Amino acid sequence: MQIHNNISLKPYNTFGIDAHAKHFATVSNIEELTSVLQLKTYPNKLILGGGSNMLLTKDFDGLALHINLKGIAIVSEDDTSVIVEAQAGENWHEFVLWCLKQDFGGLENLSLIPGNVGTTPIQNIGAYGIEIKDTFESCDGISLNTFETKTFTKLECKFGYRNSIFKQDYKGQYIITSVRFKLTKKNHKLNINYGTIANELETKGIKNPTIQDISKAVIAIRESKLPNPKDIGNSGSFFKNPVIEKSQFNQLIKNFPDMPNYPVSEQNVKVPAGWLIEKAGFKGKTFGEYGVHKNQALVLVNYGNAKGSDILKLSKLIQKTIERLFNISIEAEVNIL
């Protein structure tokens, strides 16, 4: 492992922001990671995974650590289920495809989500009616204070909507090194009722879909709506879908009868942030080098050489506008650094 100086982080964040790290290192095993964490020469550290859930608004005056731990293994299995462990540096979509190749079910709705395996529990990533917590078994993390490894169960992770203990009580205290998932080997539980999956399958003439069919449908839907970060810099969905009280929704629906909604409980309703942003007139709007994607209002994009501070400014303008028009607060899903 080598420590480099003044390295551009553009290749390490999907927004393609050209911020620089004063120092930079890639770690490929637990021994290297434990060793570099204990270096007192670099008290400030920035942990980089797939770089898909972050917006860099300035240079980093410390040591940026790129977590490149690799490996996928079957931990245990029986006739109906299997526990699979993936190291934190594995690309998420490639891991999903590996599971599908083995005919392991549970992750197919989460196909083509950018990023690496290690960040998935932190964010409790989700799409098309499925979240990480639905298949999560446990994960290992190294403490930045004691440098010891701890295993976290599903209960200990305190998963919520795009949330976990790693974004709350333990924020900035652990580096996830591996994640284990409990997946089905047969009698897969299919989820095709969220979004347009059923329509996509119907268009393809598929009446009895497999988990592989669902994955392909999700990929097709995502590719039609979301820009590839390799082509246009972005971090996927920039904002969380807000959850509001049903009483507030009942008032809003009088003025906005076409407002989509998804009941969360008897008291609360989830409203699509993308719909709110589009209704506010931001969809497809450009501001020089940055803007809001033409096909998906949830996605803020870097068209070339935008600064992270530019995109942050746009996000705040959107938030203020949504607050003014709908009296709804929308929260950024990405980490802003």
C-alpha positions as CSV (number, residue, x, y, z in Angstrom):
1,M,0.0,0.0,0.0
2,Q,1.3,3.4,-1.0
3,I,0.2,6.8,0.2
4,H,0.1,9.4,-2.7
5,N,-0.1,13.2,-2.4
6,N,-2.5,15.7,-4.1
7,I,-4.7,13.2,-5.9
8,S,-7.8,14.1,-7.9
9,L,-10.9,12.3,-6.5
10,K,-12.7,12.7,-9.9
11,P,-12.4,9.0,-10.7
12,Y,-13.7,8.1,-7.2
13,N,-17.0,9.9,-7.1
14,T,-19.9,9.3,-9.6
15,F,-20.7,13.0,-9.8
16,G,-17.3,13.4,-11.4
17,I,-16.3,16.4,-9.2
18,D,-12.6,17.3,-9.6
19,A,-11.9,17.8,-5.9
20,H,-8.5,16.8,-4.6
21,A,-7.2,14.9,-1.5
22,K,-4.0,16.1,0.1
23,H,-3.2,12.4,0.7
24,F,-4.6,9.2,-0.9
25,A,-4.3,5.4,-0.4
26,T,-6.1,2.3,-1.7
27,V,-6.5,-0.6,0.8
28,S,-7.1,-4.1,-0.5
29,N,-7.2,-6.2,2.7
30,I,-8.1,-5.9,6.4
31,E,-4.5,-5.8,7.5
32,E,-3.7,-2.8,5.3
33,L,-6.9,-1.1,6.5
34,T,-6.1,-1.6,10.2
35,S,-2.6,-0.5,9.7
36,V,-3.4,2.8,7.9
37,L,-6.2,3.6,10.3
38,Q,-3.7,3.6,13.2
39,L,-1.3,6.1,11.4
40,K,-1.3,9.2,13.6
41,T,0.3,11.2,10.8
42,Y,-3.1,11.5,9.2
43,P,-5.8,12.3,11.8
44,N,-8.4,13.4,9.2
45,K,-9.6,10.5,7.0
46,L,-12.2,10.3,4.2
47,I,-13.6,6.8,3.5
48,L,-14.3,6.2,-0.2
49,G,-16.3,3.2,-1.5
50,G,-17.9,3.4,-4.9
51,G,-18.4,7.2,-4.6
52,S,-22.0,7.0,-5.6
53,N,-23.6,8.6,-2.6
54,M,-21.5,11.7,-2.0
55,L,-21.1,15.2,-3.2
56,L,-17.6,16.7,-2.8
57,T,-17.9,20.5,-2.4
58,K,-14.3,21.2,-1.6
59,D,-10.8,19.7,-1.5
60,F,-10.0,17.3,1.4
61,D,-7.1,18.3,3.6
62,G,-6.4,14.8,4.9
63,L,-6.1,11.1,3.9
64,A,-8.7,9.7,1.5
65,L,-8.9,5.9,1.9
66,H,-10.3,4.0,-1.1
67,I,-11.8,0.7,0.3
68,N,-11.0,-2.0,-2.3
69,L,-11.7,-5.2,-0.3
70,K,-12.8,-8.0,-2.8
71,G,-14.4,-11.4,-2.5
72,I,-17.8,-13.2,-2.6
73,A,-18.4,-16.4,-0.6
74,I,-21.3,-18.7,0.5
75,V,-21.2,-18.8,4.3
76,S,-23.9,-21.4,4.9
77,E,-27.0,-22.8,3.1
78,D,-29.8,-25.3,3.5
79,D,-32.4,-26.6,1.1
80,T,-34.3,-23.3,0.8
81,S,-31.9,-20.4,1.6
82,V,-28.3,-19.4,1.5
83,I,-26.2,-16.8,3.3
84,V,-23.8,-15.0,1.0
85,E,-21.0,-12.7,2.2
86,A,-19.6,-10.0,0.0
87,Q,-16.6,-7.8,0.8
88,A,-17.1,-4.1,1.0
89,G,-15.2,-3.2,-2.2
90,E,-17.3,-5.4,-4.5
91,N,-19.4,-3.5,-7.0
92,W,-23.0,-3.7,-6.0
93,H,-24.6,-4.4,-9.4
94,E,-21.9,-7.0,-10.2
95,F,-22.7,-8.7,-6.9
96,V,-26.4,-8.8,-7.7
97,L,-25.7,-10.3,-11.1
98,W,-23.5,-13.0,-9.4
99,C,-26.3,-13.9,-7.0
100,L,-28.8,-14.1,-10.0
101,K,-26.4,-16.4,-11.8
102,Q,-26.5,-18.8,-8.9
103,D,-30.4,-18.4,-8.9
104,F,-30.3,-16.8,-5.4
105,G,-33.3,-14.5,-5.0
106,G,-34.0,-11.4,-3.0
107,L,-31.8,-8.7,-4.6
108,E,-33.2,-8.6,-8.2
109,N,-35.2,-5.4,-7.6
110,L,-32.0,-3.7,-6.6
111,S,-30.2,-4.2,-9.9
112,L,-28.1,-1.5,-11.4
113,I,-27.9,0.7,-8.3
114,P,-24.5,2.4,-8.4
115,G,-21.9,2.0,-5.7
116,N,-20.2,-0.8,-3.7
117,V,-21.5,-3.4,-1.3
118,G,-20.0,-1.7,1.8
119,T,-22.1,1.3,1.7
120,T,-25.4,-0.5,1.2
121,P,-26.2,-1.0,4.9
122,I,-25.3,2.6,5.8
123,Q,-27.9,4.0,3.4
124,N,-30.3,1.0,3.6
125,I,-30.5,1.3,-0.2
126,G,-33.8,0.5,-1.8
127,A,-35.7,0.5,-5.1
128,Y,-39.0,-0.9,-6.5
129,G,-40.4,-1.9,-3.1
130,I,-37.3,-3.6,-1.7
131,E,-34.7,-2.4,0.8
132,I,-31.4,-3.9,2.0
133,K,-33.0,-4.7,5.3
134,D,-35.3,-7.2,3.7
135,T,-32.4,-9.6,3.0
136,F,-29.7,-8.3,5.3
137,E,-28.3,-10.9,7.7
138,S,-25.3,-9.0,9.3
139,C,-22.2,-7.0,8.5
140,D,-18.7,-6.5,9.9
141,G,-17.2,-3.1,10.6
142,I,-13.9,-1.8,11.9
143,S,-14.1,0.9,14.6
144,L,-12.2,4.1,13.8
145,N,-11.6,4.5,17.6
146,T,-10.5,1.0,18.8
147,F,-9.6,-0.5,15.4
148,E,-11.4,-3.7,16.4
149,T,-13.9,-5.5,14.2
150,K,-17.6,-5.7,15.3
151,T,-20.4,-7.7,13.8
152,F,-23.7,-5.9,13.5
153,T,-27.0,-7.8,13.4
154,K,-30.1,-6.5,11.5
155,L,-31.6,-5.4,14.8
156,E,-28.5,-3.5,15.8
157,C,-28.4,-1.7,12.5
158,K,-31.7,0.1,13.3
159,F,-32.7,0.3,9.7
160,G,-35.1,3.0,8.6
161,Y,-36.0,4.6,5.3
162,R,-32.6,5.4,3.7
163,N,-31.2,5.3,7.2
164,S,-29.3,3.1,9.7
165,I,-27.3,3.4,12.9
166,F,-24.3,4.2,10.7
167,K,-25.9,7.5,9.7
168,Q,-27.0,8.2,13.3
169,D,-25.4,7.0,16.6
170,Y,-22.3,5.5,14.8
171,K,-21.9,8.1,12.1
172,G,-18.2,8.3,11.1
173,Q,-17.3,5.7,13.7
174,Y,-17.1,2.5,11.6
175,I,-15.9,1.3,8.2
176,I,-18.0,-1.6,6.9
177,T,-15.7,-4.3,5.6
178,S,-18.2,-7.1,4.6
179,V,-21.9,-7.7,4.4
180,R,-23.9,-10.9,4.6
181,F,-27.3,-11.5,2.9
182,K,-29.9,-14.3,3.4
183,L,-31.3,-15.2,0.0
184,T,-33.7,-17.7,-1.3
185,K,-32.7,-20.8,-3.3
186,K,-36.2,-21.7,-4.4
187,N,-39.8,-20.5,-4.0
188,H,-38.6,-17.0,-4.6
189,K,-40.8,-14.2,-3.3
190,L,-41.3,-12.0,-6.4
191,N,-42.1,-8.3,-6.0
192,I,-43.4,-6.8,-9.3
193,N,-46.1,-4.5,-8.0
194,Y,-44.0,-1.4,-7.4
195,G,-43.3,1.1,-10.1
196,T,-43.6,-0.1,-13.7
197,I,-42.0,-3.5,-13.4
198,A,-45.3,-5.3,-14.2
199,N,-45.8,-3.1,-17.3
200,E,-42.2,-3.8,-18.5
201,L,-42.8,-7.6,-18.1
202,E,-46.1,-7.4,-19.9
203,T,-44.5,-5.4,-22.7
204,K,-41.9,-8.2,-23.1
205,G,-44.7,-10.9,-23.0
206,I,-43.5,-12.4,-19.8
207,K,-46.4,-13.9,-17.7
208,N,-44.4,-16.1,-15.3
209,P,-41.3,-14.1,-14.5
210,T,-38.1,-15.4,-13.0
211,I,-35.9,-13.4,-10.7
212,Q,-33.7,-12.9,-13.7
213,D,-36.6,-11.5,-15.7
214,I,-37.3,-9.0,-12.9
215,S,-33.7,-7.9,-12.8
216,K,-33.7,-7.3,-16.6
217,A,-37.0,-5.4,-16.3
218,V,-35.5,-3.2,-13.5
219,I,-32.4,-2.6,-15.5
220,A,-34.4,-1.5,-18.6
221,I,-36.5,0.8,-16.5
222,R,-33.5,2.4,-14.7
223,E,-31.6,2.8,-18.0
224,S,-34.6,4.6,-19.6
225,K,-34.9,7.0,-16.7
226,L,-31.4,7.5,-15.1
227,P,-28.2,8.7,-16.7
228,N,-25.2,6.4,-16.6
229,P,-22.6,8.1,-14.3
230,K,-19.9,7.2,-16.9
231,D,-21.7,9.5,-19.4
232,I,-23.2,12.2,-17.1
233,G,-21.9,12.8,-13.6
234,N,-24.6,12.1,-11.0
235,S,-25.3,10.2,-7.8
236,G,-28.7,8.7,-8.6
237,S,-31.5,10.0,-6.5
238,F,-30.3,13.1,-4.8
239,F,-33.3,13.5,-2.4
240,K,-35.3,11.2,-0.2
241,N,-39.0,10.8,-0.8
242,P,-40.6,12.8,2.0
243,V,-43.1,11.2,4.5
244,I,-45.8,13.5,5.6
245,E,-48.8,13.3,7.9
246,K,-52.0,12.1,6.2
247,S,-53.9,15.2,7.4
248,Q,-51.4,17.4,5.5
249,F,-51.7,15.2,2.4
250,N,-55.5,15.5,2.5
251,Q,-55.1,19.2,2.3
252,L,-52.6,19.1,-0.5
253,I,-54.6,16.7,-2.6
254,K,-57.3,19.4,-2.8
255,N,-54.9,21.7,-4.7
256,F,-52.9,18.9,-6.4
257,P,-55.4,16.1,-7.2
258,D,-52.8,14.2,-9.3
259,M,-50.2,14.0,-6.4
260,P,-49.0,10.4,-6.2
261,N,-48.8,8.8,-2.7
262,Y,-47.9,5.6,-1.0
263,P,-49.4,4.9,2.5
264,V,-46.7,4.2,5.1
265,S,-49.0,3.8,8.1
266,E,-52.4,5.0,9.2
267,Q,-51.0,8.4,10.0
268,N,-48.3,8.9,7.3
269,V,-48.0,9.0,3.5
270,K,-44.9,9.0,1.3
271,V,-44.9,11.4,-1.6
272,P,-42.4,11.1,-4.5
273,A,-39.8,13.8,-4.3
274,G,-39.4,13.6,-8.1
275,W,-43.0,14.5,-8.6
276,L,-42.7,17.5,-6.4
277,I,-39.5,18.7,-8.1
278,E,-41.0,18.2,-11.6
279,K,-44.2,20.1,-10.5
280,A,-42.0,22.9,-9.3
281,G,-40.6,23.3,-12.8
282,F,-37.0,22.0,-12.3
283,K,-37.1,18.8,-14.4
284,G,-34.7,19.2,-17.3
285,K,-33.6,22.7,-16.2
286,T,-29.9,23.5,-16.8
287,F,-27.6,26.0,-15.1
288,G,-24.5,26.0,-17.4
289,E,-22.4,23.0,-16.4
290,Y,-25.1,21.4,-14.1
291,G,-28.8,20.9,-13.7
292,V,-31.7,18.5,-13.2
293,H,-31.9,15.5,-15.5
294,K,-34.5,15.6,-18.3
295,N,-35.9,12.2,-17.6
296,Q,-35.8,12.0,-13.8
297,A,-36.2,15.1,-11.6
298,L,-34.7,13.3,-8.6
299,V,-31.3,13.3,-10.3
300,L,-29.0,16.3,-10.2
301,V,-26.3,16.1,-12.8
302,N,-22.8,17.4,-13.7
303,Y,-22.6,18.0,-17.4
304,G,-18.9,18.5,-17.4
305,N,-16.9,20.7,-15.1
306,A,-19.4,21.8,-12.5
307,K,-18.2,22.3,-8.9
308,G,-19.7,20.5,-6.0
309,S,-20.7,23.8,-4.5
310,D,-22.7,24.6,-7.7
311,I,-24.7,21.4,-7.3
312,L,-25.2,22.0,-3.6
313,K,-26.5,25.5,-4.4
314,L,-29.0,24.0,-6.8
315,S,-30.2,21.4,-4.3
316,K,-30.8,24.2,-1.7
317,L,-32.8,26.2,-4.3
318,I,-35.0,23.1,-5.0
319,Q,-35.5,22.5,-1.3
320,K,-36.6,26.1,-0.6
321,T,-38.9,26.0,-3.6
322,I,-40.6,22.8,-2.5
323,E,-41.0,24.1,1.0
324,R,-42.6,27.3,-0.4
325,L,-45.0,25.6,-2.8
326,F,-46.0,22.5,-0.8
327,N,-44.9,23.2,2.8
328,I,-42.9,19.9,2.5
329,S,-39.2,19.5,3.5
330,I,-37.2,17.2,1.3
331,E,-33.9,15.9,2.6
332,A,-30.8,15.2,0.6
333,E,-30.1,11.4,0.3
334,V,-26.4,11.9,-0.6
335,N,-23.6,12.7,1.8
336,I,-22.4,16.3,1.3
337,L,-18.7,16.8,2.1
